[in-house]
Amino acid sequence: MNLSAIITALGGRHAIQQLLNVGPSAISNYLTRGHLPERAKPIIYAALTKKGYQIRADDLEILACPPATSSQPLHHDTHSGKRILLIVAGGIAAYKALETARQLQQLGAHVTGVMTDGAKQFITPLSLAALTGEKCYDSLFSLTDEAEMGHIRLARSADLVLVVPATANFMARANAGIADDLATTILLATTAKVAMAPAMNPAMWAHAATKHNFATLRQRGVHMIGPVSGDTACGEEGEGRMCEPADIAAAAMQLITPQNMTNAQDITNGRNHNKSPLAGKRIIVTSGPTIEPIDKVRFIANRSSGKQGHAIAATLAKRGADVILISGPVNEPTPDQVTMVQVTTASEMLAACKAALPAEIAICAAAVADWRVQSISDQKLKKPEDPEAGMTLALCQNPDILAHISSASNRPKLVIGFAAETKNLLQNATKKRQRKGCDWIIANQVGGDADPVFGSTLNQAMLISANGVDEWPQMQKADLAERLADHIEAEVTR
Ligand code: PMT
């Protein structure tokens, strides 16, 4: 073994220190002894092979240098320079992270591994380092790491931070912003895209806490890859199984290929929504309340927060639809990649919807005020002197926007309304669908003490169509939006 030649081939002493996770004195010792410790040999072998050297496996003798034309490392070919920080969390699916690393490299990525303490119960940093040809980082407080790289630099050096597997515990910590190890600290410090491939037992996946963490992370822009349904490691069958490494690698690379750098991406249930049949389709979504003035300072309103309508707009936009979101006043942030039209009254919302037509699909999730004040006072109305005297406001009906869209000459192919009912949900919503002429009604029971739906992050609904009723369990509004989008996709591809 010519250790000096190996050090030169791999970029110098500092590079070898990083690769083997050792300090400068260790390298001096190796040079004095003239050979490497056994544990270092597979790492060095993998790193040299990756650079294109031909090496004799038993004594690491360099037999041939990389071809002159390939001055770049081999893994920089297809997606030149794309760096992925692969965080491995502690779950049984951790072993699949190794295969994911291999697949990413085959797709041309430069992979650096980071492992949590839990992950080390399943695989070793050595195996990940050997596979990637890069040092695997596992400690926030390693003096060597901090001196050489530093967690902030590590977090910033990547084009994508990919978590495989994302366990329930890891997602909970990430959602809470806890930074008690290197992996979670990187998540807070990174400015790169973040993707996670969840993996867990079906019951853990179905738990409201996990659903909440998943939905919140996704709302914050984390790209989710899976999970899918199938056999899980614990022997149970159901949703929670991690996507296959090849699918994770392909989805991850899509996130950092130039044509997708600006598009919001989300891959759920193993599907890439970039290929959604909704891509390019023009969809109108109404959201939030309308506010009807009484006088200069007072108004009639309702408790709609816009959470449901905005979640639908966000989901459809992520699937590539051309979304026009027409909303009354809300505090919700405008979702990425939607055209936002802000209105106040029902009349303004109707005018905005008419202007947005023609469209292929319309979804009316807004809580439009049914009435407005017949004559709006241009002064603040005065309270009568008599403390017993009542006050009567004359109201007139607002236009019905959903009914207008359903009967328009340029009617969208699919018109979807919502029905907010406090009782007799199915009967009232069924009648509403017929009366307003829409294709589907999403009926939700509102005003409950436990969960009012208005303003909540949760919703429970049923989809009523000419074909029957599909009852959905209670879920996050973001998940309801996904489920609705799935149904719409199925409808438009029929
Ligand atoms: O905004 P959130 O806090 O997230 O709450 C979500 C929600 C409860 C507002 C939402 O899920 C919902 O149910 N939206 C419809 C509320 C409503 O006004 O329902 P409705 O039953 O009164 O109206 C039936 C349908 O006709 C709705 O699609 C509504 O947008 C539409 N409508 C109603 C009156 C009107 N003048 N014009 C309309 O277009």
Boltz pocket constraint, residues with backbone or C-beta under 6 A from the ligand:
constraints:
  - pocket:
      binder: B
      contacts: [[A, 286], [A, 288], [A, 303], [A, 304], [A, 305], [A, 306], [A, 307], [A, 308], [A, 309], [A, 346], [A, 364], [A, 365], [A, 366], [A, 367], [A, 368], [A, 369], [A, 370], [A, 398], [A, 399], [A, 400], [A, 401], [A, 402], [A, 403], [A, 416], [A, 417], [A, 418], [A, 419], [A, 420], [A, 421], [A, 432], [A, 436], [A, 442], [A, 444], [A, 446], [A, 452], [A, 453], [A, 454], [A, 455], [A, 456], [A, 477]]
      max_distance: 6.0
